[in-house]
């Protein structure tokens, strides 16, 4: 079988926890759940069981889609075959089904990503607590005042929660106005909440999500909600975790962080002695892929083009790959962190090789303790050249 993506081949095993969430088969299944649940709301007293064979449902929908050229219409034809006495899709747009099903997948992935983020924070905390020695910092690529490792690493993991997406009823201009005239229904919030309640009964993990309908406050939903907040917070997570992966890679490059490799792990194809920090490099690459995918989805959903809804475009179908890469990146980063060890002896060796990094501390010491006028220019021309001697001079301050 030909595969078109490394997600389907190289990384498929690592993505197995998402196998029952992402993919077109699951997308069609979630559309059927939303559609069946809506039909139950519209037909009081009707019970419509959800499908248990997702692959068979997908096969039937694909067969009809070859003729209809419309996935939702094809799904409706399958539902009508199985439930001939029920009217489907009445007062419901294709965009409602597509939007809600797509973001159902995202919401379930976010639950798994959130667990990984908590694990990552715990692993980083353990790694940081293993070293109580200040580490050489860099500013503009130059040696700078040492920083405490724990604070440095933890600072890169602040504000990581991803906003859960919203679902919706009212996917096109005039939809609910037309439904109001046709049925006399005015309480669309009640309809929407009952709809979501039925979906939650079938799809575990959506407990904290909400559904919205057009109001005077939020307006018509032809181009929303595009869940900008969800994408923006996911983008932020990608940037922060990528920064952490790069920082750890830099520490490996400097030699103060070592990664335990398995006995069978090969080094460079040309240099057997060189074993790369592969988990950190993979994590950085995955976060970059996820970041650019989310940016692309955010741009597509923000461009209304005269109120044309783009949330079912090829861009949003591709968005699922972003969540896969974020999931892969977090797993790789956790693995890299868990098998990495800071070397205190090499940290101190690096500090001693860069005595100039004590200039800022020495300046304040000379002013606060020795009573000197601001020695900035003196230190600029004559920075510390002996790390140990400088430390002895500031013996009142416990630095290392």
N, C-alpha and C positions, 0 to 999 in steps of 0.2 A: 504493500500500500504506500502510495506517495504521500509524504507529509510536506506541508508548506511552511511550517513554523517550528522553531526549536521548542516551543511550548507543547507541541504535539508529539515531539520525539525525544529530544535530549532531556527535557525537564518534565516530561509527562508523569513520571513516577513521583517526583517531588510535589506535583500539583494534585496528587490523588485526594487530599482532603477537600478539594474544590470540585471534584468530579461530579457530585450530585447537585451542584449549585450553578456552575457556568456551562456555557455551550448552548447551541441552538436547540438541542433536544429539551433541555431544561427550560429554556426560554419559552418554547411552545407549551410546555407543561404548565408553567406559571400563568401564561395567558389563559389556558383552559380553566385553571383554578379561579382566576379573577372573573372570567366570563360566566362560569357556572355559579359562582357566589352571587354575582349581580342578578342573574336570572332567578335565583332563589328569593332575592329581595323583591324583585318585580312580580313574582308569582307566589304570593303568601301561601304557606302550607306545603310548598313543593320542596322535596329533598332530591338533590342531584349529586350523586357520589362522584368524587374526583377519580381520574384515571390512575391506574396502578402500573400500567406498562407504558412508560414514557417513550420508549423507542418505537413501539407500535403506533402510538398516537402521532409521533413525529413523522413516521413513514406515511401515514394516511394523509396528513396535512400537506406534506411535500408532493404527494401524488396529485392532489387537487390544485395545488398552487401552480403546477405546470400549465394549467388551463386558466385559472383566475388571474394569475400574475399578481396576486394580493394575498399575503399570508393570513391576515385576519379573516378575510372572506373565506378562504380555504378552511380555516379553523371552524368558522361558523357552520359551514356545510357539513363538516364531520359531526359537530354537536347536534345539528338538526337531524342527521341520520340516526343518531343514537337516542335522541329525545324529540320525536316528531310532534309532540303535543305542546312543546315549550317554545316560546318566542325568544330568541337570543338577540342581543345587541340593540335592544329598543332603548333609545335615550342614552346610548353609550357610543363613544367614538373609538375608532381604531387606535387613535393616539392615546386615549385613556388606557387601553389594554397594553399597548406597547410600552408606554412610559412606566406604568406601574409594575409590569413584569420585569422590565430591564432593571429597575431600581430595587425590586425584590431581590434579584440576584446580588446586586451591589450591597444591599443591607446585610444579607447573610454572610458575604465575604468580609464586611467590616467587622462583624462579630469575631471572626477568626483572626483578623488582623489585629484587633484590639487585644486579644489574648497574647499574641506575639509581642506587641508593644510592651505589655506589662512584663513579660518574660525578659525582654531586652533590658528594660530598666533595672530589673533585679540582677541580671548577669553583669551589667556595667557597674552597679553598685558594689558587687563582690570584687570585681577586678580593681576598682578604684580603692577600696579599703585595704587591698593587699599591699599598697605602697603609701607610706606616710612621709616620704621624702619629696620636697619640691622638685619639679621637673623643669628643665630649661624651656622657656617659652620663646616664641619668635614673633617679631613685628616687622612687617614688610620684608620677610625672609631673613632678618638679622637677629642675632641672639638678643634676648630681652629678659627682663626680670623674671626669675623662676616663679612658677605658679603651683598651687596645690593640685595634684592630679585629680583627686576626687571631685573638687569643684569644677575643674576644667571639663571633665567628661560628663558630669551630670548637667552642666549648663547646656550641652548640646541636645539634651533630651527633654527640655521644658516644653510644655503646651503641645502634647502629642495627640490628644483625643480627636477623632474624626467625627464631624457632625453627621448624624443619621439622616438619610434622605426623607423627603416627604412624598406621599402618594397624592393622587388627585382624581377628581371627578369634574369634568367640564373642559374637555380638550380642544374645543373649537368655538369660534365666535358664534353666539346665538344658540348654541346647543341646548343650554338649560332654559333659555327663553322659549324655544320651540317646545321643549318638553313640558314647560309650565302651561302653555296654551293647549297642548294635546291632552294632558292628564289633570290639570288643575293643581298639581303638586307644587308646594311652595317651600317645604322644609327639606332642602337638599342636603343640609348638614346631617340631618337624621338619616337620610338615605345613604350618604357617604360613610358615616360611622358604622351603620349596620353592615354595609358592604365590607368594610375593612375587618370588622369583627368576625365575619364568616370566613374571610381569607385567613385570618390569624388562627382560626380553628384547624385549618389544613396545613398551614406553613408555620412550623415552630421557629421561633427566633425573631419574630416581628413585633414583640410585645411593646417595645418603646417607640414605635413609629406612629406617625400621624397622617391624616388625610385632610386635604383642604378643597374647598369649592370656591367659585367666583363670588366675591362680595364687593361692596362699594370700596372697601379698603384695598383689596389686592387686585381688583379688576379682572378682566377676562384672562383666561389661561391659555390662549392660543400659543404663546411662547413661554409658558412657565407652568409650574415651577421647574426650572432647569436644574434645581439643586446645586446652585452655584456654591453655597456654603460647604456642601459635601466635597465638591471638587477642590475648592480653595484650601480646606483643611487637609485634604489628601496631598495636595501639592506641597503644603508646608511640611508635612511628615516626610515626604520624599527628600526635600531639601535638607532637613535636619538630620535624618538618618544617613544621607549621603555625606554630609559634613563629618559625621562621626566616623563613618567608614574611612574617609580620607585622612582624618586625624590619626586613627589607629594605623593605617597604612604608613603614614609619615613616621610614626613611632617605630614601626618595623624597619623602615628605611634607615632610621637613625641608629638602630640596633638596641634601643632600650626596651623594646617589646619583642618577644620571641614567640613563635607559634609552633606548638608541638605537631609535627607531621606524622602520619602513619608510616610504618616501615615500608609499605609498598608504594608510597607516593613518589612519583618521579620528579626530578628537578627539571631544569631547563633542558630542552632537546639537544642543545649544544654544550651546555655546562652542567654536568650531573650534580655538582656541589651546590647549585643554586636552586633552592626550593622557594617558590613564590608564595606570598600570603594570598592564596587563591580565593579563599572565602571572602576576604575583605574586598578584593578586586571584583569578584562576582557581584557582591552586594552593591558596590558603587555603580556598576553597570546596570543592574536591575533597577535601582532607584532612578537613574537617569532615564531609562526607557519608560518607567512609570510616569515620571514627571512630564516628559514630552507628550505622552499619550493623554494625560489629564489636561494639559494646557490646550491641546488640540480640541478636546471635547468641550472645554469651557468656552473657547472661541466660537465653535460651531453653534453652541446653544445660546450664546449671547447675540448672535447675528440674526435678527428677526426676518430680514428680507421682506418687508411689507406684511408682517404677521404670518409668514409661512413658518410652520413648526418644523424644526430640523432634528428633533430629538429621536426620530426613528431612522436617521440617515446612516450611511455606512460609517460615519465617524463614531457614532455612539455604539454601533455594533463592535467596532474596534476597541472601544473604551474598556471592554472586559479584559483585554490583554494588559492594560495598565494595572488592574487589580491583581492579575496573576504575577506580574513582575514585582509589585510591591510585596506580595506574599513571599515570593522566592527570595527577594532581597533581605527581608527580615529574618527568614530562616538561615540564610547564609551568614548574616551579620551575627546572629546569636551563636551559630557554630564557631565563627571566627573568634568571638569574644570569649566563649567558654573554654577554648583550648589555647588561649594566649596568656603569657606570663610576663610581668614586668621584672626587669633585672635591676635591683637596687644598686649593685656595684657598677653597672654600666651607666645608670642615671647619674651617679656621683662622678664617674669618670668624665661624662659629657659636660657636667657643670664645671669641673676643674679645668677642662680644656677651653672654656669660654669665660674667663674671669671678668670680662667686660660686662657680663650680664648683671653684675652687682653694682653697677654705677648708680642706678636709681636709689637702691637701698643705702649705699654709702653717702649719697648726697643728703638724704634726709637724716642720716645718723650724724653727719658732720654738723648739720644745723641744729638738730634737736638735742644731741648729747654733748657735742664738743663746743657748741655755741658759736659756730662759724657763720659768717655771712654767706649768702647763697653761693656755693662753690660750683655752680653749673659750668661756667666756662673753664675753670681749672680742670674739672673732670672730663670735659670735652677734649681738652688737649692732652690730659694725662689720665686715661681711664685705668682701672685696676688691672694689674698684670699678673698678680699672684692670688689665686683663689683662696688658698688656706690662710695666707697672711691677712687678707681682707676680712675673712671670717673672724679671725682672732681679734682684729681691731674692733669689730662690732660684737664682742663677746657678751655684752649685756643683752643683746637680742638673740633669741634662740631661732636660728634660721634652718639649720640642718641637724 
